[in-house]
Amino acid sequence: MHKLSAILLWIGGLNWGLVGLGGFMGSDWNVVGMLGMTLSNIIFVLVGLAAIYELVTHKGNCKCCDSKMGGSM
């Protein structure tokens, strides 16, 4: 589940980066949005759910946040 969430967050992050960059250049670079309204809405919901999942489970999955490793989170 963690790997799937990570992949969805990469997709979302890259897409938002392209949207922002395209906005500076006067273009619409929403790659996910180009897939069609229904499919893009499904992907956006999945990316949102992945973000919630990672927020809730992050400390248990993150090696940097593991108390044994000396993480500060």
N, CA, C and O atoms as a Tripos MOL2 file, in Angstrom:
@<TRIPOS>MOLECULE
protein
  292   291    73     0     0
PROTEIN
NO_CHARGES

@<TRIPOS>ATOM
      1 N           0.8270   -1.1920    0.0000 N.3       1 MET1
      2 CA          0.0000    0.0000    0.0000 C.3       1 MET1
      3 C           0.8730    1.2580    0.0000 C.2       1 MET1
      4 O           0.5380    2.2530   -0.6420 O.2       1 MET1
      5 N           1.9930    1.2050    0.7240 N.am      2 HIS2
      6 CA          2.8900    2.3570    0.7890 C.3       2 HIS2
      7 C           3.4610    2.6800   -0.5990 C.2       2 HIS2
      8 O           3.5320    3.8500   -0.9740 O.2       2 HIS2
      9 N           3.8640    1.6710   -1.3540 N.am      3 LYS3
     10 CA          4.4340    1.8950   -2.6890 C.3       3 LYS3
     11 C           3.3980    2.4960   -3.6340 C.2       3 LYS3
     12 O           3.7120    3.3960   -4.4130 O.2       3 LYS3
     13 N           2.1640    2.0000   -3.5660 N.am      4 LEU4
     14 CA          1.0960    2.5410   -4.4040 C.3       4 LEU4
     15 C           0.8410    4.0040   -4.0500 C.2       4 LEU4
     16 O           0.6670    4.8380   -4.9390 O.2       4 LEU4
     17 N           0.8190    4.3130   -2.7720 N.am      5 SER5
     18 CA          0.6220    5.6960   -2.3380 C.3       5 SER5
     19 C           1.7620    6.5870   -2.8250 C.2       5 SER5
     20 O           1.5340    7.7080   -3.2800 O.2       5 SER5
     21 N           2.9650    6.0880   -2.7270 N.am      6 ALA6
     22 CA          4.1190    6.8680   -3.1790 C.3       6 ALA6
     23 C           4.0240    7.1640   -4.6750 C.2       6 ALA6
     24 O           4.2850    8.2890   -5.1020 O.2       6 ALA6
     25 N           3.6550    6.1720   -5.4640 N.am      7 ILE7
     26 CA          3.5200    6.3680   -6.9150 C.3       7 ILE7
     27 C           2.4400    7.3980   -7.2160 C.2       7 ILE7
     28 O           2.6340    8.2740   -8.0590 O.2       7 ILE7
     29 N           1.3060    7.2980   -6.5320 N.am      8 LEU8
     30 CA          0.2270    8.2660   -6.7500 C.3       8 LEU8
     31 C           0.6620    9.6720   -6.3340 C.2       8 LEU8
     32 O           0.2980   10.6480   -6.9900 O.2       8 LEU8
     33 N           1.4310    9.7860   -5.2590 N.am      9 LEU9
     34 CA          1.9080   11.0980   -4.8370 C.3       9 LEU9
     35 C           2.9270   11.6590   -5.8270 C.2       9 LEU9
     36 O           2.9600   12.8690   -6.0510 O.2       9 LEU9
     37 N           3.7560   10.8050   -6.4200 N.am     10 TRP10
     38 CA          4.6780   11.2720   -7.4570 C.3      10 TRP10
     39 C           3.9100   11.8030   -8.6590 C.2      10 TRP10
     40 O           4.2330   12.8610   -9.2000 O.2      10 TRP10
     41 N           2.8870   11.0560   -9.0700 N.am     11 ILE11
     42 CA          2.0560   11.4970  -10.1970 C.3      11 ILE11
     43 C           1.4200   12.8460   -9.8780 C.2      11 ILE11
     44 O           1.4570   13.7660  -10.6960 O.2      11 ILE11
     45 N           0.8400   12.9590   -8.6900 N.am     12 GLY12
     46 CA          0.2040   14.2100   -8.2900 C.3      12 GLY12
     47 C           1.1910   15.3580   -8.1970 C.2      12 GLY12
     48 O           0.9100   16.4630   -8.6600 O.2      12 GLY12
     49 N           2.3380   15.1020   -7.6050 N.am     13 GLY13
     50 CA          3.3470   16.1480   -7.4600 C.3      13 GLY13
     51 C           3.8930   16.6250   -8.7910 C.2      13 GLY13
     52 O           4.0520   17.8250   -9.0140 O.2      13 GLY13
     53 N           4.1810   15.6780   -9.6770 N.am     14 LEU14
     54 CA          4.6680   16.0600  -11.0010 C.3      14 LEU14
     55 C           3.6090   16.8280  -11.7770 C.2      14 LEU14
     56 O           3.9180   17.8060  -12.4570 O.2      14 LEU14
     57 N           2.3580   16.3840  -11.6770 N.am     15 ASN15
     58 CA          1.2830   17.0640  -12.3840 C.3      15 ASN15
     59 C           1.1150   18.4900  -11.8620 C.2      15 ASN15
     60 O           0.9710   19.4230  -12.6530 O.2      15 ASN15
     61 N           1.1320   18.6710  -10.5250 N.am     16 TRP16
     62 CA          1.0010   20.0160   -9.9700 C.3      16 TRP16
     63 C           2.1870   20.8860  -10.3580 C.2      16 TRP16
     64 O           2.0210   22.0800  -10.6070 O.2      16 TRP16
     65 N           3.3690   20.3110  -10.4120 N.am     17 GLY17
     66 CA          4.5440   21.0580  -10.8660 C.3      17 GLY17
     67 C           4.3870   21.5380  -12.3000 C.2      17 GLY17
     68 O           4.7300   22.6750  -12.6260 O.2      17 GLY17
     69 N           3.8640   20.6620  -13.1550 N.am     18 LEU18
     70 CA          3.6240   21.0440  -14.5480 C.3      18 LEU18
     71 C           2.5270   22.0870  -14.6670 C.2      18 LEU18
     72 O           2.6230   22.9970  -15.4910 O.2      18 LEU18
     73 N           1.4820   21.9640  -13.8500 N.am     19 VAL19
     74 CA          0.4060   22.9630  -13.8600 C.3      19 VAL19
     75 C           0.9770   24.3330  -13.4780 C.2      19 VAL19
     76 O           0.6790   25.3370  -14.1250 O.2      19 VAL19
     77 N           1.7910   24.3680  -12.4360 N.am     20 GLY20
     78 CA          2.3930   25.6290  -12.0060 C.3      20 GLY20
     79 C           3.3390   26.2060  -13.0440 C.2      20 GLY20
     80 O           3.2940   27.4020  -13.3320 O.2      20 GLY20
     81 N           4.1910   25.3660  -13.6050 N.am     21 LEU21
     82 CA          5.1320   25.8180  -14.6250 C.3      21 LEU21
     83 C           4.3970   26.3020  -15.8660 C.2      21 LEU21
     84 O           4.7430   27.3300  -16.4480 O.2      21 LEU21
     85 N           3.3810   25.5500  -16.2600 N.am     22 GLY22
     86 CA          2.5770   25.9550  -17.4160 C.3      22 GLY22
     87 C           1.8650   27.2710  -17.1670 C.2      22 GLY22
     88 O           1.7120   28.0760  -18.0860 O.2      22 GLY22
     89 N           1.4290   27.5010  -15.9380 N.am     23 GLY23
     90 CA          0.7760   28.7600  -15.5940 C.3      23 GLY23
     91 C           1.7010   29.9510  -15.7910 C.2      23 GLY23
     92 O           1.2590   31.0120  -16.2330 O.2      23 GLY23
     93 N           2.9800   29.7880  -15.4690 N.am     24 PHE24
     94 CA          3.9410   30.8620  -15.6840 C.3      24 PHE24
     95 C           4.1500   31.1410  -17.1670 C.2      24 PHE24
     96 O           4.4960   32.2560  -17.5570 O.2      24 PHE24
     97 N           3.9370   30.1220  -17.9850 N.am     25 MET25
     98 CA          4.1770   30.2650  -19.4260 C.3      25 MET25
     99 C           2.8860   30.5020  -20.2030 C.2      25 MET25
    100 O           2.8920   30.5150  -21.4340 O.2      25 MET25
    101 N           1.7750   30.6890  -19.4830 N.am     26 GLY26
    102 CA          0.5050   30.9600  -20.1490 C.3      26 GLY26
    103 C          -0.1060   29.7410  -20.8130 C.2      26 GLY26
    104 O          -0.8770   29.8820  -21.7630 O.2      26 GLY26
    105 N           0.2170   28.5480  -20.3360 N.am     27 SER27
    106 CA         -0.2850   27.3020  -20.9220 C.3      27 SER27
    107 C          -0.9700   26.4550  -19.8630 C.2      27 SER27
    108 O          -0.8620   26.7240  -18.6660 O.2      27 SER27
    109 N          -1.6690   25.4400  -20.3150 N.am     28 ASP28
    110 CA         -2.2860   24.4740  -19.4050 C.3      28 ASP28
    111 C          -1.5720   23.1420  -19.5920 C.2      28 ASP28
    112 O          -1.8040   22.4300  -20.5690 O.2      28 ASP28
    113 N          -0.7030   22.8170  -18.6440 N.am     29 TRP29
    114 CA          0.0590   21.5690  -18.7220 C.3      29 TRP29
    115 C          -0.4600   20.5330  -17.7370 C.2      29 TRP29
    116 O           0.3230   19.7730  -17.1670 O.2      29 TRP29
    117 N          -1.7680   20.4950  -17.5320 N.am     30 ASN30
    118 CA         -2.3850   19.5230  -16.6370 C.3      30 ASN30
    119 C          -2.4740   18.1910  -17.3820 C.2      30 ASN30
    120 O          -3.4600   17.9200  -18.0670 O.2      30 ASN30
    121 N          -1.4450   17.3710  -17.2440 N.am     31 VAL31
    122 CA         -1.3510   16.1010  -17.9660 C.3      31 VAL31
    123 C          -2.4750   15.1540  -17.5520 C.2      31 VAL31
    124 O          -3.0690   14.4920  -18.4030 O.2      31 VAL31
    125 N          -2.7700   15.0840  -16.2590 N.am     32 VAL32
    126 CA         -3.8410   14.2010  -15.7870 C.3      32 VAL32
    127 C          -5.1840   14.6670  -16.3400 C.2      32 VAL32
    128 O          -6.0250   13.8490  -16.7130 O.2      32 VAL32
    129 N          -5.3830   15.9800  -16.3910 N.am     33 GLY33
    130 CA         -6.6250   16.5290  -16.9230 C.3      33 GLY33
    131 C          -6.8560   16.1920  -18.3840 C.2      33 GLY33
    132 O          -7.9960   16.1960  -18.8480 O.2      33 GLY33
    133 N          -5.7940   15.9030  -19.1090 N.am     34 MET34
    134 CA         -5.9030   15.5520  -20.5260 C.3      34 MET34
    135 C          -6.4810   14.1530  -20.7390 C.2      34 MET34
    136 O          -6.8140   13.7810  -21.8640 O.2      34 MET34
    137 N          -6.5970   13.3890  -19.6680 N.am     35 LEU35
    138 CA         -7.0880   12.0130  -19.7920 C.3      35 LEU35
    139 C          -8.6120   11.9380  -19.8900 C.2      35 LEU35
    140 O          -9.1630   10.8620  -20.1200 O.2      35 LEU35
    141 N          -9.2790   13.0450  -19.7200 N.am     36 GLY36
    142 CA        -10.7420   13.0510  -19.7230 C.3      36 GLY36
    143 C         -11.2620   13.3180  -18.3270 C.2      36 GLY36
    144 O         -10.6040   13.0050  -17.3350 O.2      36 GLY36
    145 N         -12.4450   13.8980  -18.2560 N.am     37 MET37
    146 CA        -12.9980   14.3610  -16.9850 C.3      37 MET37
    147 C         -13.1710   13.2360  -15.9710 C.2      37 MET37
    148 O         -12.7350   13.3780  -14.8290 O.2      37 MET37
    149 N         -13.7860   12.1380  -16.3480 N.am     38 THR38
    150 CA        -14.0580   11.0610  -15.3920 C.3      38 THR38
    151 C         -12.7710   10.4180  -14.9020 C.2      38 THR38
    152 O         -12.5840   10.2400  -13.6980 O.2      38 THR38
    153 N         -11.8860   10.0690  -15.8220 N.am     39 LEU39
    154 CA        -10.6330    9.4120  -15.4380 C.3      39 LEU39
    155 C          -9.7600   10.3450  -14.6120 C.2      39 LEU39
    156 O          -9.1590    9.9160  -13.6270 O.2      39 LEU39
    157 N          -9.6810   11.6120  -14.9980 N.am     40 SER40
    158 CA         -8.8570   12.5450  -14.2210 C.3      40 SER40
    159 C          -9.4260   12.7570  -12.8230 C.2      40 SER40
    160 O          -8.6620   12.8740  -11.8650 O.2      40 SER40
    161 N         -10.7490   12.8100  -12.6840 N.am     41 ASN41
    162 CA        -11.3440   12.9500  -11.3460 C.3      41 ASN41
    163 C         -11.0320   11.7400  -10.4810 C.2      41 ASN41
    164 O         -10.7700   11.8870   -9.2870 O.2      41 ASN41
    165 N         -11.0570   10.5510  -11.0620 N.am     42 ILE42
    166 CA        -10.7150    9.3350  -10.3120 C.3      42 ILE42
    167 C          -9.2580    9.4080   -9.8450 C.2      42 ILE42
    168 O          -8.9530    9.0950   -8.6940 O.2      42 ILE42
    169 N          -8.3680    9.8210  -10.7410 N.am     43 ILE43
    170 CA         -6.9550    9.9190  -10.3800 C.3      43 ILE43
    171 C          -6.7550   10.9670   -9.2910 C.2      43 ILE43
    172 O          -5.9980   10.7380   -8.3470 O.2      43 ILE43
    173 N          -7.4280   12.1190   -9.4090 N.am     44 PHE44
    174 CA         -7.2940   13.1620   -8.3890 C.3      44 PHE44
    175 C          -7.7820   12.6620   -7.0310 C.2      44 PHE44
    176 O          -7.1600   12.9550   -6.0110 O.2      44 PHE44
    177 N          -8.8740   11.9190   -7.0020 N.am     45 VAL45
    178 CA         -9.3770   11.3560   -5.7380 C.3      45 VAL45
    179 C          -8.3770   10.3500   -5.1840 C.2      45 VAL45
    180 O          -8.1220   10.3430   -3.9800 O.2      45 VAL45
    181 N          -7.8060    9.5040   -6.0310 N.am     46 LEU46
    182 CA         -6.8240    8.5150   -5.5760 C.3      46 LEU46
    183 C          -5.5670    9.1960   -5.0300 C.2      46 LEU46
    184 O          -5.0020    8.7470   -4.0330 O.2      46 LEU46
    185 N          -5.1300   10.2740   -5.6780 N.am     47 VAL47
    186 CA         -3.9670   11.0170   -5.1910 C.3      47 VAL47
    187 C          -4.2770   11.6190   -3.8180 C.2      47 VAL47
    188 O          -3.4340   11.5880   -2.9220 O.2      47 VAL47
    189 N          -5.4720   12.1610   -3.6540 N.am     48 GLY48
    190 CA         -5.8760   12.7110   -2.3620 C.3      48 GLY48
    191 C          -5.9200   11.6480   -1.2750 C.2      48 GLY48
    192 O          -5.4620   11.8810   -0.1570 O.2      48 GLY48
    193 N          -6.4700   10.4820   -1.6000 N.am     49 LEU49
    194 CA         -6.5100    9.3850   -0.6330 C.3      49 LEU49
    195 C          -5.1010    8.8990   -0.2890 C.2      49 LEU49
    196 O          -4.8190    8.5470    0.8560 O.2      49 LEU49
    197 N          -4.2240    8.8830   -1.2890 N.am     50 ALA50
    198 CA         -2.8380    8.4800   -1.0450 C.3      50 ALA50
    199 C          -2.1620    9.4570   -0.0920 C.2      50 ALA50
    200 O          -1.3980    9.0500    0.7830 O.2      50 ALA50
    201 N          -2.4430   10.7450   -0.2610 N.am     51 ALA51
    202 CA         -1.8630   11.7560    0.6330 C.3      51 ALA51
    203 C          -2.3570   11.5580    2.0610 C.2      51 ALA51
    204 O          -1.5750   11.6490    3.0070 O.2      51 ALA51
    205 N          -3.6450   11.2890    2.2200 N.am     52 ILE52
    206 CA         -4.1970   11.0480    3.5600 C.3      52 ILE52
    207 C          -3.5630    9.8000    4.1690 C.2      52 ILE52
    208 O          -3.1840    9.8040    5.3410 O.2      52 ILE52
    209 N          -3.4460    8.7400    3.3810 N.am     53 TYR53
    210 CA         -2.8330    7.5050    3.8600 C.3      53 TYR53
    211 C          -1.3960    7.7630    4.3230 C.2      53 TYR53
    212 O          -0.9930    7.3020    5.3910 O.2      53 TYR53
    213 N          -0.6310    8.4960    3.5230 N.am     54 GLU54
    214 CA          0.7600    8.7660    3.8830 C.3      54 GLU54
    215 C           0.8550    9.6510    5.1180 C.2      54 GLU54
    216 O           1.7460    9.4550    5.9450 O.2      54 GLU54
    217 N          -0.0410   10.6170    5.2590 N.am     55 LEU55
    218 CA         -0.0410   11.4570    6.4600 C.3      55 LEU55
    219 C          -0.2950   10.6300    7.7210 C.2      55 LEU55
    220 O           0.3260   10.8500    8.7600 O.2      55 LEU55
    221 N          -1.2140    9.6820    7.6080 N.am     56 VAL56
    222 CA         -1.5840    8.8720    8.7720 C.3      56 VAL56
    223 C          -0.5100    7.8370    9.1050 C.2      56 VAL56
    224 O          -0.2530    7.5740   10.2800 O.2      56 VAL56
    225 N           0.1160    7.2490    8.0930 N.am     57 THR57
    226 CA          1.0610    6.1500    8.3180 C.3      57 THR57
    227 C           2.5220    6.5640    8.1870 C.2      57 THR57
    228 O           3.4090    5.7170    8.2980 O.2      57 THR57
    229 N           2.7890    7.8310    7.9560 N.am     58 HIS58
    230 CA          4.1440    8.2840    7.6430 C.3      58 HIS58
    231 C           5.1730    7.8890    8.6980 C.2      58 HIS58
    232 O           6.2140    7.3230    8.3650 O.2      58 HIS58
    233 N           4.9010    8.1740    9.9280 N.am     59 LYS59
    234 CA          5.9050    7.9380   10.9710 C.3      59 LYS59
    235 C           6.3100    6.4660   11.0480 C.2      59 LYS59
    236 O           7.4740    6.1590   11.3050 O.2      59 LYS59
    237 N           5.3730    5.5670   10.8310 N.am     60 GLY60
    238 CA          5.6910    4.1430   10.8690 C.3      60 GLY60
    239 C           6.4540    3.6630    9.6490 C.2      60 GLY60
    240 O           7.1510    2.6510    9.7170 O.2      60 GLY60
    241 N           6.3350    4.3740    8.5290 N.am     61 ASN61
    242 CA          6.9920    3.9630    7.2870 C.3      61 ASN61
    243 C           8.3130    4.6700    7.0290 C.2      61 ASN61
    244 O           9.1300    4.1770    6.2510 O.2      61 ASN61
    245 N           8.5400    5.8090    7.6620 N.am     62 CYS62
    246 CA          9.6900    6.6520    7.3400 C.3      62 CYS62
    247 C          10.8950    6.2820    8.2000 C.2      62 CYS62
    248 O          10.8220    6.3000    9.4290 O.2      62 CYS62
    249 N          11.9910    5.9500    7.5480 N.am     63 LYS63
    250 CA         13.2090    5.5990    8.2800 C.3      63 LYS63
    251 C          13.8180    6.8120    8.9640 C.2      63 LYS63
    252 O          14.4750    6.6750    9.9960 O.2      63 LYS63
    253 N          13.6070    8.0040    8.4000 N.am     64 CYS64
    254 CA         14.1400    9.2330    9.0150 C.3      64 CYS64
    255 C          13.3840    9.5890   10.2820 C.2      64 CYS64
    256 O          13.9520   10.2020   11.1860 O.2      64 CYS64
    257 N          12.1190    9.2180   10.3650 N.am     65 CYS65
    258 CA         11.2990    9.5640   11.5260 C.3      65 CYS65
    259 C          11.3140    8.4860   12.5980 C.2      65 CYS65
    260 O          10.7240    8.6600   13.6650 O.2      65 CYS65
    261 N          11.9780    7.3850   12.3240 N.am     66 ASP66
    262 CA         12.0700    6.2940   13.2930 C.3      66 ASP66
    263 C          12.8750    6.7800   14.4960 C.2      66 ASP66
    264 O          13.9790    7.3010   14.3380 O.2      66 ASP66
    265 N          12.3260    6.6110   15.6850 N.am     67 SER67
    266 CA         12.9870    7.1130   16.8940 C.3      67 SER67
    267 C          14.3630    6.4510   17.1040 C.2      67 SER67
    268 O          15.2430    7.0540   17.7160 O.2      67 SER67
    269 N          14.5520    5.2390   16.6110 N.am     68 LYS68
    270 CA         15.8410    4.5660   16.7550 C.3      68 LYS68
    271 C          16.9170    5.2340   15.9090 C.2      68 LYS68
    272 O          18.1050    5.1460   16.2170 O.2      68 LYS68
    273 N          16.4880    5.9090   14.8320 N.am     69 MET69
    274 CA         17.4400    6.5420   13.9150 C.3      69 MET69
    275 C          17.7610    7.9750   14.3420 C.2      69 MET69
    276 O          18.6110    8.6270   13.7370 O.2      69 MET69
    277 N          17.0880    8.4590   15.3720 N.am     70 GLY70
    278 CA         17.3610    9.8100   15.8560 C.3      70 GLY70
    279 C          16.6220   10.8810   15.1080 C.2      70 GLY70
    280 O          17.0470   12.0370   15.1060 O.2      70 GLY70
    281 N          15.4990   10.5230   14.4560 N.am     71 GLY71
    282 CA         14.7100   11.5070   13.7290 C.3      71 GLY71
    283 C          14.0210   12.4680   14.6750 C.2      71 GLY71
    284 O          13.7620   12.1440   15.8340 O.2      71 GLY71
    285 N          13.7280   13.6480   14.1700 N.am     72 SER72
    286 CA         13.1190   14.6680   15.0260 C.3      72 SER72
    287 C          11.6070   14.7400   14.8680 C.2      72 SER72
    288 O          10.9660   15.4910   15.6030 O.2      72 SER72
    289 N          11.0180   14.0090   13.9630 N.am     73 MET73
    290 CA          9.5680   14.0840   13.7620 C.3      73 MET73
    291 C           8.8520   13.1230   14.6510 C.2      73 MET73
    292 O           7.6230   13.0480   14.6170 O.2      73 MET73
@<TRIPOS>BOND
     1     1     2 1
     2     2     3 1
     3     3     4 2
     4     3     5 am
     5     5     6 1
     6     6     7 1
     7     7     8 2
     8     7     9 am
     9     9    10 1
    10    10    11 1
    11    11    12 2
    12    11    13 am
    13    13    14 1
    14    14    15 1
    15    15    16 2
    16    15    17 am
    17    17    18 1
    18    18    19 1
    19    19    20 2
    20    19    21 am
    21    21    22 1
    22    22    23 1
    23    23    24 2
    24    23    25 am
    25    25    26 1
    26    26    27 1
    27    27    28 2
    28    27    29 am
    29    29    30 1
    30    30    31 1
    31    31    32 2
    32    31    33 am
    33    33    34 1
    34    34    35 1
    35    35    36 2
    36    35    37 am
    37    37    38 1
    38    38    39 1
    39    39    40 2
    40    39    41 am
    41    41    42 1
    42    42    43 1
    43    43    44 2
    44    43    45 am
    45    45    46 1
    46    46    47 1
    47    47    48 2
    48    47    49 am
    49    49    50 1
    50    50    51 1
    51    51    52 2
    52    51    53 am
    53    53    54 1
    54    54    55 1
    55    55    56 2
    56    55    57 am
    57    57    58 1
    58    58    59 1
    59    59    60 2
    60    59    61 am
    61    61    62 1
    62    62    63 1
    63    63    64 2
    64    63    65 am
    65    65    66 1
    66    66    67 1
    67    67    68 2
    68    67    69 am
    69    69    70 1
    70    70    71 1
    71    71    72 2
    72    71    73 am
    73    73    74 1
    74    74    75 1
    75    75    76 2
    76    75    77 am
    77    77    78 1
    78    78    79 1
    79    79    80 2
    80    79    81 am
    81    81    82 1
    82    82    83 1
    83    83    84 2
    84    83    85 am
    85    85    86 1
    86    86    87 1
    87    87    88 2
    88    87    89 am
    89    89    90 1
    90    90    91 1
    91    91    92 2
    92    91    93 am
    93    93    94 1
    94    94    95 1
    95    95    96 2
    96    95    97 am
    97    97    98 1
    98    98    99 1
    99    99   100 2
   100    99   101 am
   101   101   102 1
   102   102   103 1
   103   103   104 2
   104   103   105 am
   105   105   106 1
   106   106   107 1
   107   107   108 2
   108   107   109 am
   109   109   110 1
   110   110   111 1
   111   111   112 2
   112   111   113 am
   113   113   114 1
   114   114   115 1
   115   115   116 2
   116   115   117 am
   117   117   118 1
   118   118   119 1
   119   119   120 2
   120   119   121 am
   121   121   122 1
   122   122   123 1
   123   123   124 2
   124   123   125 am
   125   125   126 1
   126   126   127 1
   127   127   128 2
   128   127   129 am
   129   129   130 1
   130   130   131 1
   131   131   132 2
   132   131   133 am
   133   133   134 1
   134   134   135 1
   135   135   136 2
   136   135   137 am
   137   137   138 1
   138   138   139 1
   139   139   140 2
   140   139   141 am
   141   141   142 1
   142   142   143 1
   143   143   144 2
   144   143   145 am
   145   145   146 1
   146   146   147 1
   147   147   148 2
   148   147   149 am
   149   149   150 1
   150   150   151 1
   151   151   152 2
   152   151   153 am
   153   153   154 1
   154   154   155 1
   155   155   156 2
   156   155   157 am
   157   157   158 1
   158   158   159 1
   159   159   160 2
   160   159   161 am
   161   161   162 1
   162   162   163 1
   163   163   164 2
   164   163   165 am
   165   165   166 1
   166   166   167 1
   167   167   168 2
   168   167   169 am
   169   169   170 1
   170   170   171 1
   171   171   172 2
   172   171   173 am
   173   173   174 1
   174   174   175 1
   175   175   176 2
   176   175   177 am
   177   177   178 1
   178   178   179 1
   179   179   180 2
   180   179   181 am
   181   181   182 1
   182   182   183 1
   183   183   184 2
   184   183   185 am
   185   185   186 1
   186   186   187 1
   187   187   188 2
   188   187   189 am
   189   189   190 1
   190   190   191 1
   191   191   192 2
   192   191   193 am
   193   193   194 1
   194   194   195 1
   195   195   196 2
   196   195   197 am
   197   197   198 1
   198   198   199 1
   199   199   200 2
   200   199   201 am
   201   201   202 1
   202   202   203 1
   203   203   204 2
   204   203   205 am
   205   205   206 1
   206   206   207 1
   207   207   208 2
   208   207   209 am
   209   209   210 1
   210   210   211 1
   211   211   212 2
   212   211   213 am
   213   213   214 1
   214   214   215 1
   215   215   216 2
   216   215   217 am
   217   217   218 1
   218   218   219 1
   219   219   220 2
   220   219   221 am
   221   221   222 1
   222   222   223 1
   223   223   224 2
   224   223   225 am
   225   225   226 1
   226   226   227 1
   227   227   228 2
   228   227   229 am
   229   229   230 1
   230   230   231 1
   231   231   232 2
   232   231   233 am
   233   233   234 1
   234   234   235 1
   235   235   236 2
   236   235   237 am
   237   237   238 1
   238   238   239 1
   239   239   240 2
   240   239   241 am
   241   241   242 1
   242   242   243 1
   243   243   244 2
   244   243   245 am
   245   245   246 1
   246   246   247 1
   247   247   248 2
   248   247   249 am
   249   249   250 1
   250   250   251 1
   251   251   252 2
   252   251   253 am
   253   253   254 1
   254   254   255 1
   255   255   256 2
   256   255   257 am
   257   257   258 1
   258   258   259 1
   259   259   260 2
   260   259   261 am
   261   261   262 1
   262   262   263 1
   263   263   264 2
   264   263   265 am
   265   265   266 1
   266   266   267 1
   267   267   268 2
   268   267   269 am
   269   269   270 1
   270   270   271 1
   271   271   272 2
   272   271   273 am
   273   273   274 1
   274   274   275 1
   275   275   276 2
   276   275   277 am
   277   277   278 1
   278   278   279 1
   279   279   280 2
   280   279   281 am
   281   281   282 1
   282   282   283 1
   283   283   284 2
   284   283   285 am
   285   285   286 1
   286   286   287 1
   287   287   288 2
   288   287   289 am
   289   289   290 1
   290   290   291 1
   291   291   292 2
@<TRIPOS>SUBSTRUCTURE
     1 MET1         2 RESIDUE 1 A MET
     2 HIS2         6 RESIDUE 1 A HIS
     3 LYS3        10 RESIDUE 1 A LYS
     4 LEU4        14 RESIDUE 1 A LEU
     5 SER5        18 RESIDUE 1 A SER
     6 ALA6        22 RESIDUE 1 A ALA
     7 ILE7        26 RESIDUE 1 A ILE
     8 LEU8        30 RESIDUE 1 A LEU
     9 LEU9        34 RESIDUE 1 A LEU
    10 TRP10       38 RESIDUE 1 A TRP
    11 ILE11       42 RESIDUE 1 A ILE
    12 GLY12       46 RESIDUE 1 A GLY
    13 GLY13       50 RESIDUE 1 A GLY
    14 LEU14       54 RESIDUE 1 A LEU
    15 ASN15       58 RESIDUE 1 A ASN
    16 TRP16       62 RESIDUE 1 A TRP
    17 GLY17       66 RESIDUE 1 A GLY
    18 LEU18       70 RESIDUE 1 A LEU
    19 VAL19       74 RESIDUE 1 A VAL
    20 GLY20       78 RESIDUE 1 A GLY
    21 LEU21       82 RESIDUE 1 A LEU
    22 GLY22       86 RESIDUE 1 A GLY
    23 GLY23       90 RESIDUE 1 A GLY
    24 PHE24       94 RESIDUE 1 A PHE
    25 MET25       98 RESIDUE 1 A MET
    26 GLY26      102 RESIDUE 1 A GLY
    27 SER27      106 RESIDUE 1 A SER
    28 ASP28      110 RESIDUE 1 A ASP
    29 TRP29      114 RESIDUE 1 A TRP
    30 ASN30      118 RESIDUE 1 A ASN
    31 VAL31      122 RESIDUE 1 A VAL
    32 VAL32      126 RESIDUE 1 A VAL
    33 GLY33      130 RESIDUE 1 A GLY
    34 MET34      134 RESIDUE 1 A MET
    35 LEU35      138 RESIDUE 1 A LEU
    36 GLY36      142 RESIDUE 1 A GLY
    37 MET37      146 RESIDUE 1 A MET
    38 THR38      150 RESIDUE 1 A THR
    39 LEU39      154 RESIDUE 1 A LEU
    40 SER40      158 RESIDUE 1 A SER
    41 ASN41      162 RESIDUE 1 A ASN
    42 ILE42      166 RESIDUE 1 A ILE
    43 ILE43      170 RESIDUE 1 A ILE
    44 PHE44      174 RESIDUE 1 A PHE
    45 VAL45      178 RESIDUE 1 A VAL
    46 LEU46      182 RESIDUE 1 A LEU
    47 VAL47      186 RESIDUE 1 A VAL
    48 GLY48      190 RESIDUE 1 A GLY
    49 LEU49      194 RESIDUE 1 A LEU
    50 ALA50      198 RESIDUE 1 A ALA
    51 ALA51      202 RESIDUE 1 A ALA
    52 ILE52      206 RESIDUE 1 A ILE
    53 TYR53      210 RESIDUE 1 A TYR
    54 GLU54      214 RESIDUE 1 A GLU
    55 LEU55      218 RESIDUE 1 A LEU
    56 VAL56      222 RESIDUE 1 A VAL
    57 THR57      226 RESIDUE 1 A THR
    58 HIS58      230 RESIDUE 1 A HIS
    59 LYS59      234 RESIDUE 1 A LYS
    60 GLY60      238 RESIDUE 1 A GLY
    61 ASN61      242 RESIDUE 1 A ASN
    62 CYS62      246 RESIDUE 1 A CYS
    63 LYS63      250 RESIDUE 1 A LYS
    64 CYS64      254 RESIDUE 1 A CYS
    65 CYS65      258 RESIDUE 1 A CYS
    66 ASP66      262 RESIDUE 1 A ASP
    67 SER67      266 RESIDUE 1 A SER
    68 LYS68      270 RESIDUE 1 A LYS
    69 MET69      274 RESIDUE 1 A MET
    70 GLY70      278 RESIDUE 1 A GLY
    71 GLY71      282 RESIDUE 1 A GLY
    72 SER72      286 RESIDUE 1 A SER
    73 MET73      290 RESIDUE 1 A MET
